[in-house]
Amino acid sequence: MNKLAPAGDGRWRLAPHAHLIVYEAEDGGELLTVYDCGAAQAPPRAQVVGHLVRVDAAHERERSPTGYVVKLREDADLVRQDGEGPDHYVVRARE
């Protein structure tokens, strides 16, 4: 499931107040679930199997029992990092 708007090759637009829920598996894998807003009570916008390497945008990070939550505070894109592996992603602030 990926309903994120494309922003170029290997890039997708995230909502300004998007929440990324990162579930950490025991084998070291991660599942990224993207919501447009934590308060919207809408289904997720996307689910991606991969690793969130870093967040280069204004955000808050909270630990949870199964991983962590990244709450964005500005417009950003989810960017695939091909050099680090096909399943590595970075969140970058939109210029």
PAFI-972667 format. One line per 3 residues: their letters; for each residue x, y, z of N, C-alpha, C, O. Coordinates in Angstrom, 3 decimals, decimal comma. Each point is the difference from the previous one (the first is absolute). Example, Ala and Ser with C-alpha at 12.3 -4.5 7.8 and 13.67 -1.06 7.14 Angstrom:
<nodes>
as) 13,190:-5,690:7,800:-0,890:1,190:0,000:0,900:1,200:0,000:1,036:-0,019:0,665 | -1,386:1,069:-1,385:0,820:1,190:0,060:-0,770:1,090:0,730:0,509:1,108:0,169 $
</nodes>
This chain:
<nodes>
mnk) 0,843:-1,171:0,000:-0,843:1,171:0,000:0,892:1,239:0,000:0,801:0,193:0,914 | -0,942:0,632:-1,928:0,724:1,259:-0,033:-0,862:1,025:-0,710:-0,146:-0,035:-1,222 | -0,419:0,938:1,987:-0,834:1,053:-0,557:0,672:1,358:0,161:-0,669:1,032:-0,034 $
lap) 1,994:-1,027:0,210:0,732:1,257:0,112:0,193:0,600:-1,381:0,215:-0,727:-0,970 | -0,289:2,039:0,875:0,204:0,688:-1,274:1,482:-0,051:-0,378:0,856:0,340:0,817 | -0,545:-0,759:-2,045:1,402:-0,024:-0,420:0,577:1,414:-0,077:-0,701:0,944:-0,363 $
agd) 1,978:-0,808:0,705:0,691:1,288:-0,046:1,280:-0,119:-0,813:0,907:0,818:0,150 | -0,825:-1,824:-1,003:1,191:-0,255:-0,790:0,379:-1,460:0,116:-0,711:-0,788:0,624 | 1,828:0,427:-1,224:0,451:-1,385:0,020:0,444:-0,388:1,408:0,960:0,563:0,527 $
grw) -1,652:-1,519:0,079:0,345:-0,455:1,343:-0,345:0,981:1,097:0,558:-0,076:1,094 | -1,484:1,016:-1,371:-0,426:1,010:0,982:-1,517:0,050:0,054:-0,675:-0,116:-1,023 | 0,138:0,291:2,246:-1,442:0,127:0,188:-0,273:1,124:0,984:0,720:0,160:0,986 $
rla) -1,756:0,615:-1,255:-0,387:1,116:0,871:-0,692:-0,507:1,260:-0,831:-0,907:-0,049 | 1,192:1,510:1,173:-0,650:-0,279:1,273:-0,789:1,236:0,415:0,387:1,123:-0,324 | -1,473:-1,321:1,028:-0,793:1,114:0,509:0,815:0,766:1,048:0,869:-0,584:0,647 $
pha) -1,141:1,894:-0,470:0,772:0,807:0,960:-0,030:-0,535:1,429:0,949:0,205:0,756 | -2,014:-0,878:-0,384:-0,105:-0,539:1,361:-0,075:-1,521:-0,023:-0,657:-0,608:0,845 | 1,321:0,005:-1,803:-0,015:-1,461:-0,136:0,604:-0,661:1,234:0,884:0,548:0,658 $
hli) -1,385:-1,734:-0,369:0,564:-0,839:1,049:0,523:-1,255:-0,664:-0,717:-0,638:-0,771 | 1,950:0,275:1,057:0,583:-1,247:-0,482:0,151:-0,920:1,202:0,730:0,308:0,943 | -1,416:-1,424:-0,984:0,090:-0,990:1,057:1,016:-1,035:-0,477:-0,184:-0,619:-1,048 $
vye) 1,245:0,435:1,813:1,054:-0,939:-0,382:-0,058:-1,186:0,948:0,299:0,117:1,189 | -0,692:-1,265:-1,739:-0,048:-1,239:0,776:1,327:-0,717:-0,197:0,422:-0,232:-1,132 | 0,239:-0,119:2,237:1,287:-0,680:-0,044:-0,201:-1,494:0,227:-0,546:-0,407:1,025 $
aed) 0,988:-0,410:-1,980:-0,116:-1,455:0,117:1,218:-0,566:0,713:1,063:0,620:0,018 | -1,221:-1,791:0,565:1,105:-0,640:0,717:1,170:-0,330:-0,923:1,145:-0,045:0,449 | -1,419:-0,188:-1,741:1,072:-0,338:-0,945:0,733:1,236:-0,520:0,866:-0,122:-0,866 $
gge) -1,201:1,317:1,382:0,665:1,230:-0,413:-0,741:0,753:-1,091:0,386:1,120:-0,336 | -1,428:-1,694:-0,222:-0,778:0,669:-1,035:-0,929:1,043:0,595:-0,239:0,022:1,208 | -0,280:0,837:-2,066:-0,934:1,031:0,429:-1,161:0,089:-0,978:0,144:-0,300:-1,185 $
llt) -1,290:0,712:1,695:-1,174:0,290:-0,806:-0,369:1,450:0,268:-0,259:0,373:1,144 | 0,232:0,456:-2,200:-0,363:1,403:0,119:-1,455:0,156:-0,408:-0,378:-0,380:-1,108 | -0,431:0,929:1,983:-1,399:0,280:-0,308:-0,178:1,503:0,054:0,315:0,629:1,011 $
vyd) -0,822:-0,042:-2,098:-0,115:1,450:-0,136:-1,466:0,417:0,115:-0,858:-0,495:-0,731 | 0,587:1,409:1,656:-1,321:0,605:0,167:0,123:1,484:-0,330:1,023:0,614:0,299 | -2,058:-0,030:-0,912:0,039:1,435:-0,313:0,031:0,848:1,262:0,640:1,051:0,029 $
cga) -1,324:-1,501:1,004:-0,067:0,754:1,257:-0,418:-0,967:1,099:-0,836:-0,875:-0,229 | 1,396:1,022:1,394:-0,340:-0,898:1,093:-1,426:0,172:0,501:-0,577:-0,941:0,546 | -0,002:2,130:-0,722:-1,338:0,265:0,513:-1,099:-0,278:-1,023:-1,181:0,085:0,336 $
aqa) 1,540:-0,412:-1,570:-0,994:-0,128:-1,074:-0,862:-1,247:0,104:-1,095:-0,024:-0,562 | 1,535:-0,988:1,240:-0,694:-1,278:0,103:-0,346:-0,559:-1,380:-1,092:-0,530:-0,209 | 2,013:0,651:-0,706:-0,145:-0,530:-1,361:0,949:-1,186:-0,148:0,955:-0,131:0,765 $
ppr) -1,215:-0,735:-1,749:0,915:-1,119:-0,214:1,378:0,508:-0,423:0,135:1,146:-0,428 | 0,880:-1,992:0,546:1,339:0,441:-0,391:0,058:0,352:-1,477:-0,721:-0,562:-0,825 | 1,602:1,510:0,514:0,224:0,421:-1,382:0,925:-0,989:-0,719:-0,110:-0,197:-1,210 $
aqv) 1,019:-0,419:1,967:0,943:-0,949:-0,616:0,599:-0,900:1,067:0,072:0,363:1,174 | 0,356:-1,545:-1,605:0,807:-0,901:0,828:1,176:-0,451:-0,856:-0,166:-0,415:-1,147 | 1,359:0,506:1,733:1,223:-0,310:-0,721:0,868:-0,890:0,884:0,220:0,315:1,170 $
vgh) 0,269:-1,410:-1,715:0,961:-0,834:0,715:1,376:0,581:-0,291:0,423:0,070:-1,154 | 0,268:0,344:2,199:1,312:0,594:-0,184:0,464:0,669:1,270:-0,660:-0,083:1,035 | 1,802:0,748:-1,117:0,620:0,646:1,157:-0,039:1,513:-0,160:0,396:0,529:-1,039 $
lvr) -0,872:0,167:2,065:0,058:1,450:0,020:1,366:0,374:0,555:0,244:-0,119:1,200 | 0,643:0,571:-2,078:1,392:0,266:0,367:0,120:1,266:0,844:0,689:0,009:1,020 | -1,371:1,070:-1,455:0,047:1,252:0,768:-1,141:0,910:-0,438:-0,667:-0,238:-1,007 $
vda) 0,466:1,295:1,805:-1,036:0,995:-0,289:0,677:1,360:-0,033:0,463:0,497:1,026 | -0,408:0,108:-2,224:0,591:1,322:-0,192:-1,108:1,034:-0,195:-0,019:0,719:-0,999 | -0,889:-0,652:1,946:-1,118:0,945:-0,013:-0,403:0,217:1,454:0,274:-0,835:0,861 $
ahe) -0,922:1,954:-0,599:-0,464:0,272:1,366:-0,981:-1,090:0,408:-0,951:-0,294:-0,724 | 1,191:-0,306:1,897:-0,840:-1,112:0,442:0,137:-0,227:1,502:0,892:0,543:0,653 | -1,788:-1,350:-0,131:0,093:-0,531:1,355:0,074:-1,513:-0,133:-0,599:-0,580:-0,906 $
rer) 1,328:-0,053:1,799:0,119:-1,453:-0,025:-0,371:-0,550:1,364:0,498:0,460:1,028 | -1,385:-1,458:-1,033:-0,442:-0,630:1,248:0,203:-1,499:-0,104:-0,330:-0,606:-1,019 | 0,866:0,011:2,060:0,140:-1,459:0,066:-1,358:-0,617:0,266:-0,851:0,603:0,654 $
spt) 0,653:-1,799:-1,162:-1,206:-0,766:0,283:0,434:-1,428:0,322:1,157:-0,351:-0,232 | -2,043:-0,469:0,753:0,387:-1,381:0,337:0,485:-0,814:-1,197:0,763:-0,952:0,167 | -1,199:1,319:-1,374:0,370:-0,791:-1,185:0,945:0,732:-0,932:0,296:-0,507:-1,082 $
gyv) 0,188:1,680:1,459:0,895:0,767:-0,869:-0,026:1,462:0,388:0,278:0,348:1,148 | -0,617:0,523:-2,113:-0,078:1,427:0,295:-0,911:0,706:-0,993:-0,356:-0,545:-1,044 | -0,017:1,791:1,403:-0,876:0,826:-0,820:0,748:1,279:-0,341:0,582:0,639:0,877 $
vkl) -0,600:-0,264:-2,160:0,579:1,262:-0,458:-1,164:0,904:-0,381:-0,789:-0,335:-0,884 | 0,681:1,485:1,555:-1,068:0,968:-0,278:0,621:1,197:-0,702:0,727:0,778:0,618 | -1,011:-0,628:-1,910:0,585:1,085:-0,785:-0,617:1,339:0,369:-1,169:0,079:0,380 $
red) 1,971:0,973:-0,496:-0,435:1,357:0,305:0,189:0,945:-1,194:-0,140:1,214:0,146 | 0,458:-1,767:-1,333:0,150:0,802:-1,211:-0,184:-0,893:-1,219:-0,004:-1,226:0,107 | -0,149:1,864:-1,279:-0,136:-0,758:-1,247:1,270:-0,794:-0,246:1,105:0,523:0,143 $
adl) -1,263:-1,788:-0,515:1,164:-0,855:-0,209:-0,319:-1,077:-1,036:-1,159:-0,228:-0,346 | 2,198:-0,418:-0,132:-0,112:-1,117:-0,934:0,628:-1,238:0,610:0,954:0,087:0,773 | -1,499:-1,238:-1,127:0,612:-1,284:0,321:0,869:-0,353:-1,197:-0,500:-0,087:-1,121 $
vrq) 1,801:-0,119:1,343:0,955:-0,190:-1,088:0,694:-1,345:0,146:0,549:-0,319:1,055 | -0,582:-0,476:-2,141:0,718:-1,286:-0,003:1,486:0,274:-0,148:0,405:0,788:-0,854 | 0,416:-1,437:1,684:1,453:0,134:-0,037:0,592:-1,183:-0,747:0,301:-1,023:0,614 $
dge) -0,128:1,138:-1,912:0,482:-1,119:-0,801:1,421:-0,420:0,353:0,331:-1,182:-0,091 | 0,512:2,124:0,491:1,383:-0,332:0,320:0,141:-0,863:1,239:0,958:-0,765:0,112 | -1,895:0,872:0,822:0,073:-0,757:1,249:-0,762:-1,314:-0,066:0,112:-0,821:0,911 $
gpd) -0,872:0,609:-1,953:-0,805:-1,205:-0,140:-1,380:0,378:-0,482:-0,448:1,123:0,231 | -0,232:-2,031:-0,894:-1,302:0,332:-0,582:-1,099:0,214:1,032:-1,069:0,515:-0,325 | 1,328:-0,906:1,556:-1,038:0,127:1,015:0,355:1,021:1,084:-0,483:-0,091:1,129 $
hyv) 1,331:1,065:-1,480:0,384:1,051:0,941:-0,642:1,317:-0,427:0,018:0,360:-1,177 | -0,587:0,358:2,155:-0,722:1,229:-0,283:0,435:1,116:0,937:0,420:-0,241:1,132 | -0,529:1,474:-1,633:0,295:1,217:0,759:-1,202:0,920:-0,164:-0,613:0,037:-1,067 $
vra) 0,275:0,701:2,110:-1,007:1,049:-0,103:0,759:1,307:-0,112:0,802:0,335:0,872 | -1,055:0,421:-1,963:0,679:1,276:-0,241:-1,010:1,131:-0,091:-1,056:-0,136:-0,618 | 1,398:1,253:1,245:-0,840:1,199:-0,092:-0,064:0,443:-1,450:0,995:-0,058:-0,723 $
re) -2,169:0,501:0,303:-0,196:0,507:-1,345:0,503:1,426:-0,061:-0,289:0,793:0,896 | 1,028:-0,452:-1,922:0,565:1,363:-0,144:-0,959:0,918:-0,693:0,307:1,174:-0,205 $
</nodes>
